[in-house]
Amino acid sequence: NCFVPTSEIIAVEETELNKKQLNIGRWQKMAKPHAFTVYYVKKARNHRWRCSDVTFWCVDEHLCNQWIQALKELLEMQKSRPKHLLVYINPYGGKRQGKRIYEQKVAPLFSLASISTDVVITEHANHAKDNLFEVNINKYDGVVCVGGDGMFSEVMHGLIGRMQKDSGIDQNNPKAPLVQCNIRIGIIPAGSTDCVCYSTVGISDPVTSALHIIVGDCQPLDVSSVHHNNTFLKYSVSLLGYGFYGDILKDSEKKRWMGPMRYDYSGFKTFLSHHYYEGTISFQPAKHTLGSPRDKESCRTGCYVCKRSEQQLAEQHKDCGLKQEEDEEEWKVIKGKFLAINAVNMSCACPRSPKGLSPAAHLADGSADLILVRKCSRFDFLRYLVRHTNQDDQFDFSFVDVYRVKCFQFTSKLSEDNESNVMDIGKKHFGQFCRDHPACCCHIANSTWNCDGETLDSSAIEVRVHCQLMKLFARGIEEKCKDEAAYSQSSIEQLL
């Protein structure tokens, strides 16, 4: 016997019994048995969800109808559940299985839960983003993207951009307080990595994600805005990487014909090249958050750190306002030569790296973890990379620094002579300087920023974290997902 909350019942339907069922056990003694079937979420290991069902029989038709009506009324009380969804399918992402995955695994579940859908098959890049600026978004309870992280990024940019446009917010102003997006996004993973889905659900599985959408889960998510010279470039929710991860992306874009294997090839090639880049990082520490990047506790469902950080940010903004608060706080500066500069809003976990780039990063605390990997030997850098695949502390190196920040700026050495705007700002605010090792005969070059799997060519950027700017159909990663047994009649009675 097990207990399943009403919030995880998917549907209740009257059931027609066939002859084979009527001849089973004691039911064959009933003259005219009546039945109904309860479909519910069955939790398995590794955060995997499945749709299971149990059928109940009785001889009293009126009693059977009472049970059906009572259960349906309980489901109607679940106001967070979507009724009408807008679905975008990328037929080209990953292994080109998006359309098949949706039609075979997701659409039947939506139909069972009585969710109506408008489906759009994307035909070109930014199709979904452009379409979201035109549709009547208010008639939908959420937007679902079927594809990889690139497809999610496209839908996210469309929704956030639409909200700012409708509210008259200038996205090119890096200090503009952005309007929160209340329309939830559902992710049906069908890409190569599906990092966002893995980091917010705990597994990249289409059925599990579909069930989270059906039961109406809601997970707030921080979003970082990226600007250059007061011009908006991109939004980021997972990885913003310069150096190693930027070089991998830039090289892999030339080898798209290789498919997902291009990332392994480009990664190995980039590791052997061992390029490092000189520049200046300035940032404001996230003093409002309770956690630290070196914490052993990860962000989980109902995270206290995220809830408390949101409250503290709201109180600070109410008391002094965003602009005044930033003017008063101290900026810190780090100059040096770096193999990698990574800023993450979430752990960036995936099957290959179960802990991710920053295991203690939080989904909705209004901060990003800034990871600086200084110039070091190839062997030491390999040791650092290997730490992403095991349980060892990946920040426990003398050449790795990690900070929890709410905004930061970066200027490469090559662009400092030509672009003074970021440094001019820094001269007014910089309160602490940390210098790298003495100068050596190293080459000066620019890398590329990897923004959630898309390249940004501007090396000098300004990044700001917007607390809980958007919401997902997810609940964060649950602490434990035990195997669930089938429902019994007694457990249903306990539920009611």
N, C-alpha and C positions, 0 to 999 in steps of 0.2 A: 504494500500500500504506500501511496505517496500523496503529497499535498501540492496542488498547483493553484496559484492565485487566479482569480477571475481575469486579471489583466493579461494572462498568458493563454487564455482560451481563444482560439482563432475563429471558430464558427460552430453553430449547432444546426443540424439538419434532421428532418424526419427521414426515416429509413424504411425502404421497402425490403422485406425479407424474402429471399428466394427459397426454393424447396430444400436446397442443401442445408441452409441455415436452420430451417424449421425442423429438420431431423436430428439436430444436435442436442444431446443431453435431455434435460428436463423440459426444454422448450417444445419438444415434439408432443408433449401432453397438453399443450395449450391449443384451444380451438382456433382463436384468432388473435395471435400475439401482435402487439404494436411496438414499434421501436423508434429510437432516435440515436444519432451518432454525435459525439462531442469530439471536435478536432482541437488539439492543444499543442503547445510547445513542449517538446521532449528534449531536455538538455543532456548532452553527452560530454565526453572528455574534450579537452583543448578548446573550450568555448564554442563547440559546434552545437547548433540547434537543428532539430528536425521536426517535421509535422507528424504527429502520431494521432491515433483515434481510438475510441472505445465505443461500442454500441450497447445500449440498454434495452431490454424487452420488458413488457408487462401486458397483462390481459385487458386492462382498463384503458380504453382509448382516451377517455377524458383526463385521467391521471397522466398519461403520456403527453398529451397536449399541454397540460399545466407545467410539466417539467420543461418542455420546449419553450413555452412562453416566458417562464421565469428566467431561464438561462439567457434568452435573447434580450430580455429587459436589462439584465446585468451587463451584457455587452454594449447595449445602447448607452449605458451610463459612462462608458469609457470615452470621454470627450476628446482625448488626445489622438484617437485613431483617425487616420486619413480616410476620406471617402472618395476623393477624386484627385488623381495624380497626373502630372505631366512627365512623360518618360522620354529621355533622349538615349538613343542607342548608337554607339560607335561601331560600325561593322568591320573596321580595319584595325583596331587596336589589338595589342597582344598577339594572340594566335588566330585572330579573325573569327573568334567564336562568340562574339557579343550577342548577335541576333539569335543564334541557336540557344545560347544559355538562357536568354530572356524568355523565349517562346516555350522551351521545354521545362525549365525549372522554376521560373518566377511567375509568368503569366497565369498558370493554373492556380497558384497559391493566392494571387490577387483576386482571381475570380471566385475562389472558395470563400474569401473574406469579404466578398461583395464590394470590392474596390474597383471603380471605373477608371479607365486610363485613356489618355491621348498620347499616342506613340509617334515620335519623330525619329526617323532614321537619318543620321547626319550624313551629308554628302561631301563636305569639305571642311577644312580647318575653320574654327570660329563659327560654324553653322549654329550650334546651340547658343553660343554667347550672343550672336546677333539676333537670334529668334527671341531670346528672353527680353530684349528691349522692345519687342513688338506685341507679344501676346498679352492677353488680359490675365495677368498673373494672380489677380485676386480671386479668381474662381477655382484655384487649385489649393489643396491642402499641403502640397509638397512637390518637389521636383526630384526625379530619380534619374541618375546617370548610370548607364551600363557601359563599362569600359575600364580603362586604367586610370592612373593618377592624372594623366593629361586631360582626360575627359572630365574628371571631377574639377580640375582647375578651370576649365572652360566654362562649366556651369556656374562655378563659384564666382568667377569674374562677371558673368552675365547678371547674376542675381544681385551681387553687391553693387555693381555699376548701375543697375536699374534702380535700386533703392536710393542711391546718392543722387541720381538724375531727378527722380521724382521728388526728392526733398530739397533740391536746389543746392546740394553740396558740391564744392569744387574739389575734385579728386587730385588736382595738381598742387593743392596746398598741403604740404606734408604735415602741418599742425592742425588741419581741420578735424573736428570731432565727427567721425563717421556715424551714420545712422545704422543701428543694428538691423540685421536681416532676420525677420521672424519666420520666414518661410523655410521649412526644414529641407535639407538635401539628403536623399538616400543614395547609397553607393552599392551597386551590384558589381562586384569585382569581376573583370574580364580582361585584365591587362597583364603586363609582364611582371610587375612588382606589387602593385596595390598596397603601397605603404600606408596611405591614409586609412584605408579600411582595416588593415591589420592592427594599426596603432590605436584605433578607436573601438574595435569590436573584439580583437584578440585572435582573429582568424580571417583568412581570405576565402570565404565560401559563399557562393551566390544564394543558397537556400537560407543560410543563417542570416544574411543581410536582409533578405526579403521578409523573414519573420520579424526582425527588429522593426522594419517599416510597418508591417501589418499591425503589430501591437502598439504602435505609436510612441516608441521610445524617443527621448530627446536628450542630446548631449551638446551643450554649448562648446564653441571652439574659438580659440584666439586666432586672429589673422594679422599678419605683418604687411604693412604697405612699404613699397620700395620706390624711392624717388631719386632723381638726378637733376640738379639745377632747377628745382621747383617744377619738375615735370614728372608726372606719375608714370611709372614703368610697369610694375606688376604687384599682385598680391601673392603672399606665400603663407602656407599653413604647415609645411613639413620642413624641407631642407632649403636653406639658402647658403650655397657653398662656393667658395673662391679657392683657387689653387687646384688641389688634387681632384676634387669632385667636379669642378668646373672644366678642367682639362679632359677628364673622362668623357663628359657629355659632349664637349666640342669635337673630340675625335670620333666618338661613336656616331654623331650625326652624319659623318661622311660615309658610314658603313651600314646604313639602314638595311641594305640588301641582305645583311647577315642575320637579321631578325634579332631576338633577345640575346643571342650569343655575342653580339657586338659589344655589350657592356663588359663581358669577361675579357674579351680581347683588348679593348681600349683600356680597361683597368690595369691589366698586366703591362701593357705598353707604357702607360703613364707612370706606373710604379718604377719601371726601369729607367725612365728619363729623369726622375727625381728632381723635377724643377721646383725651385722655391722663388718666392716673390717678396719684394720689400715694400713696405707701406706703413700707414698709420691708422690705428683703430682708436676711436674715441667713443665712449659710452656712458650712459647713466645707469647705475645699479638699480635693480628693482627692489627698493627697500620695503615696498608694500607687501611683498609675498612672504609667507612663513617658511617656505622650504629653501633648500639649497641643492645645486646640481650634484653634490656629493652625498645626498641622502641615500639611504638604502631602501627607503619605501618608495614605491612607484605610484603613479596616479591610477586610481581605481574608481569604480562606480560610486557615486556619491561622495567624491573626494572632498575632505574637509579643507584642505589647502586652497583648492579652487574657489570654494564657497566663501571662505574667509577673505581671500585676496580680492574677490569681487566687491565685498562689502567695504573693505578698506579703501579701495580705489574710488568707489562712489563717494565715500566720506571725504576723501582728499579733494576730489573735484568739486564737491559741493562747498567746501570751506574756502578754497583759494582759486579754483579754476585751473584748467589744464595748462594754459600758457604761463601764468604766474608761477605755478608749481615747478615747471621745467626751468624757468629763468633762475630760480633760487637754488636748485639742486646742483651739486658739484659734478662736473664731468671728469672722467678719468681717461688717460691717454696711454697707449702702448705703441711704441715704434719697434720695428724689427723685421726679420726675414722669416717668412712663414711658408711651410709646405701646404698648409690647409687652414682656411678660416671658415668655420661652419656656424651657422645660427639656426637653431631648431625650435619650433613651437610645440613639438611633440617628441616622443622618444624616437620616431623614425624606425620603429621595429619592422621586421619583415622575416619571412621564413629563414633566410640566410643569416640574419642577425637578430635573433629573438629578443635581445635587450635593446637594440637600436644604438644610435649615436649618443644619446643621453638618456639612460634608463630612468632617471628621476624627473625628467621633464614633465610638466603638467599641461593638460589640454586646455584649461580655461582659467589660468591664474593671472593673465595679463602680462606675461613675461616670456622671454626667449632665453635659451641657454646658448651663450656665445663660447665656442670652443676654438682656441688658438693653438695650432700645432706648429711650433717653431722649427727652424732648420735643424736637422739632425741627420744621423747616418741612415743609410737604407735599412740596415739591420734593425735599428731602433724604431724606425717608422713601420717596418713589417711587424714588429712586436706590438705596436699600437693597433695596427689593423686587425691582427689576430684576436686582440682582446674583444673586438666586436662580436666574435662568434662564440665566446665562452662566458663564464660567470665571473671572471676576474675584473678588478677595478680598472677601467680603461683610462681613467684620469690620473692614475698613480705613476706618472712619469715626470721627470724634471723639465722636459721640453713641452709639456701640455698644460695649458691654463684654461680654466673654465669659469665663466661668470654668468650670473643670472641678471639680465638687463631688460629694460623696458624700451630702450631705443639706442641706436648706435650709428656711427658714420665711419666710412672707410675711404681712404685715398691711397692709391698706389704711388710709389716713388716716382714713377715715370710721368704721372699726371699732376704731381704737386706743383711743378714749375708752370704748367699751363692752366690749371684750374685752382684758383685761390679761394673759391667761395666756401668750401668746407673748412679749410684751415682758418679763414677769417672768423668763421663762427667759433672755431675751437679756441682762438686766442682770447675770446671773451669769457669762455666758460672753463677751459682746462684748469684743473686744480691739482692734478697729480701726474707725474711723468715717470714712465718706466722704459729704460733703454735696453736694446738688445746688446749682444756681444760686440766688441770693437769691429769697425768696418773692415771688410776683407775685399778681395778682388772678385766679387760676385757680379754676375750679369744682371741687368735691370730689364724687366719685361713685365707685360701685363697678362693676367689670366682672364678667364671668363667666369661670370657668376652663373651658377646652376640654381635656378629658381624653380623648385618643384618639377625638375625635369625639362625646363626650357631655358635657353641661353639668354643672358643679358650681357651686352657688350660694354656697357658703361662700367668702368672700374670704380669710379667715385660715386658712391651711393649713400643715401640716408634711409635708415630703416626704423620703423616705429611699430610697436605692437599695440593692437586694438583689442581690448579685453572682450571676449565673448561676442565678437562681431557677427557670427553666424551660428546656426544650429544644424545638427545632423540627426538622422533617424538612427540613433545608437544610444547606448547607456554607459559607455566606457567599458573597460575590461573588468569583468567580475572577478572577485577573489577566488572563488571556487566554483567549478561547474561539474557537479557529480553526475554519474549516470542515473537516469531516472527510470523507474519501473513504469509499467503500464497503469493507466488509471483503473481504479476499482469503483464499484458502485458506492461503497462506504465512504471513499474519499470525496466523491461528488456530493454526498449527503453532508459531509463535514464542511465543504465549501459553501453550501447554501445555508 
